[in-house]
Amino acid sequence: MSLPLLVAIVVIGISLTVAAVHFTGGSMTAHLDGADEARRIFALDFPDEKPSTVMITSDGQSAFLALPRGRTGIVQSFGDGFFTRIATPSDVAGLKLRAPATVSLRFRDFTWTGGHFSFADAAAASAVVQALDPAYDPSSRVN
């Protein structure tokens, strides 16, 4: 078999595989439909936890759930599913509240380093920051 023919077969094969994954839903991103869905997804992994307040990001891909004892539950979309975790202030390596309602968050855990989370209003973003850093000073806000 000639080299150009082999290269063509490999390129076509890879292209067909990528197209098959995409068209069967492999490139879809999961979205939360509301606070009740965020609670339900979180309860699948942490059935004994009873979250009170739920703050969902404006893109519907993440939710932060207030938990007892100064902890925060997190539901984050990952492909077409979700992953969950419980975070405490000691897990946070960096936290900034940016205008108008975006939280930049960095965790000490290498398995999920954090991200940028935009909320519909500044009150929700501020509540997330206060939960993850009770000593947060609003006057240190970065725009």
N, C-alpha and C positions, 0 to 999 in steps of 0.2 A: 504494500500500500504506500502511496506517495505521501510525503510530508504535508503538502498543501491540502490533500483530501482528508488526512487525519485531523489537521487543525480545523477544517471546516466542520467535520463531524463533532468535534469537541465543542466548538463554539455554538453550534446549533443545539446540541444536547444541553448545555448549560442554559442557554436562552429559553428552551422549552421548559426546563425545570423551574427556573425563576418565574416564568409566566404561569405555570401550573400552581405554584405556591401563592402567587398574587391573586389569581382568579378564584382560588378556593378559600380566600379569606385570610391567608397568612400574613398579609400586610395591614390588616385592620387594627385600629386602636380602640380599646375599650373606653367607654364613657359611663360615668355614674348618672343615674336618672334622678337622684335626689338623696336626701339625708337617710331615708329609710333603707335605700339600697346600700348605702355606705355602711350603715349599722349591720345589715344582713351579711354583707361580705366580710366585715370585720369579725362578726360572731362565728363564722365558719372556722376561723383559726383560733379565736379567743372566746369560747362560749361563756366563760365565767365573768368576763368583763362587762360592765354596764356603762357605756358611754353616755354622757349627758349632752353637751353641745356638739354639733357637727358643723364644721366650716368646709364648704366645697369650693374648689378653685373655679374661676370663671370659665375655664375650658372643660370642666367636668371630668378631668383625668385624675384628680387627687382629692382626698378628703382628710381633714385633721379632726380627730375626735377627742374631746376632753374626757379624761379618765380620772378615777380617784387617786389619791396619794401623789399628786403632782406629775402624773404621767400623761403622755399624749399618744393616742392611737393614730396610725397613718395607714390609709388605703391609697395605693398608687397604681395606675394602669401600667401594664407591662404587656405590650402586644395586644392580643385579644382577651387577656385576662387581667387579674389584679394580684398584687402582693400586699401583705400587711405586715406591720411591725408595731412595737410599742417603744417609744422613745422617752427618755428622761432628760432633764437639763444637762446632766453629766455626759450624755451621748453627743452633745452638740459641740462642734469644733469652731463654727463660725455662724453668725446670724446677723442679718441686716434687714431693716425695713426700708424699702425704697418707694419713692413716690410713683404713682399715687397709692397703690395698694398691692405691692409686690414684696414677697418675702424671699430673700436669698439665704439658703440654708445649706450648711455643710456639716456632715456627721463625721465622727471619728472612725466609724466602721467602714472598712474598705469594700464591703459587699454592696453598699448603697451609700454613695457619698453625699447625696442631697440633690439640690436643684434650685430653680427659680419658680415660685408659685404666685400667680396673680389671682387676686380675689375681686369680686364685684364691688366691694366697698372697703374703705380703710379700717373700719371697725373689726371686720373679720380678720384682716391681715394683722392688726394690732393684737387681737386676742390670741392668734397663733404664736406671735413673737413672745407675748407675756407668758404663755404656757410653757414654751421651750426655754425661756430665759426670764425667770421671775425678777431678776435684778436689772432688767432692761430699762434704760433711761431714754424716754421718748425724745429728749433734747439732743441725743446723739444720732438722730435720724439722718440717713444718707439719701440724697436725692439723685 
